[in-house]
Amino acid sequence: MTDPATTPAPAAPQGDPSLLLRALEPDHRFRCDACGNVTRFDVTVTATTRRFHHFDLGGDSRVEEEEVLEQTVRSVVCRWCGREDAITVEPAPVAGT
């Protein structure tokens, strides 16, 4: 029986937005299997949000609250080598280890 805590995350092909979206969570990250990059990626995301805009009497506004209703990762491209077909999602290392 495998321990889910030590089992590596599966590869996240560009066609699987649910796995790509997981890399945006604090406990996961992207990795480029072509060059080894884990720090620099161009991520294209489409999101549907609900925002509370506060308008002052002069017409200027600021967003005071925002709720993400739906989010989809469209593409992830490695900034180092330009590949988008070698991107995987893996658990992020735990701080201090």
N, C-alpha and C positions, 0 to 999 in steps of 0.2 A: 504494500500500500504506500502511495507517495504522499508526502507531506505538502499540502498546498502552500505553506509558507516558504518552502525552499524550492518549489517547482518553478522554473523560469516561465515567464509569460510567453505566449505564442507570438509568432510573427504577426505584424499588423499590416497586411497589404493595403495599398491605397483604396481598394474597393470595400474595405470593412471599416466604415466610419465609427462603429461602436468601440472597436479596439483603439483606433486613433484618438478618439475623444478621451479615453481612459488616461492617456499620457498627459493630459492637461490637469489631472488630479495631482495633489502634492506627493502622493506615494508612488508615482510612476514617472517614467521619462521616455523620450525618444532615443533611439540609437540608430546610426547609419551603419549597416553591416558592410558597406563598401569601403568606408574610410575610418570607421571607429568613432566618429564625432558623436558626442552626447550633449553638446552645449549650444549649438547654433543651428536653428531651423527656421525656414519661412513657412508659417502655418496659416493657411487660408481657412477661415471659419465663417459660416453663415449662422446668425442667431436671430431668434425672435424674442424680443424683450418687452416687458411692461415697465414704463418709467413714470415716476412722479416728478413732474416739472413744476418748479416754483417760479412764478413770474413776478417780478417786482412791478411797481406802478409805472416805471419807465419802459417796460417791455422786455428787459433783460431777463434771461431765465438761467436756472441751474438745475441739474438733476439731483434730487435729494434721495431718491430710492430707485433701485433698478432690480428687477427680477428677471432672470433668464428662464423663459418658458420652453424653449427648444433650441438646441445647438447641434450643428453638424460640422465636422471637419471635412473640408472639401479636398485639401491636398496638404502634403508635408514634403518640403524639399530641403535637402541638406545644404547648408550654406557653404560648406567646405568643398564638396565635390559636385554639387548640383544634381545628385541622383534623387529620384523620388520613388524608385522601384526597390530600394534596399532598406527602407525605413521599417524598424520594428519598435515594439513597445516592451519595456521591461520594468520590473520593480526598481524604484529608486533606492540607492544605498541609504541606510539609516544613519542619521547624523551622529558623529562621535564614534563610529566603528571603523 
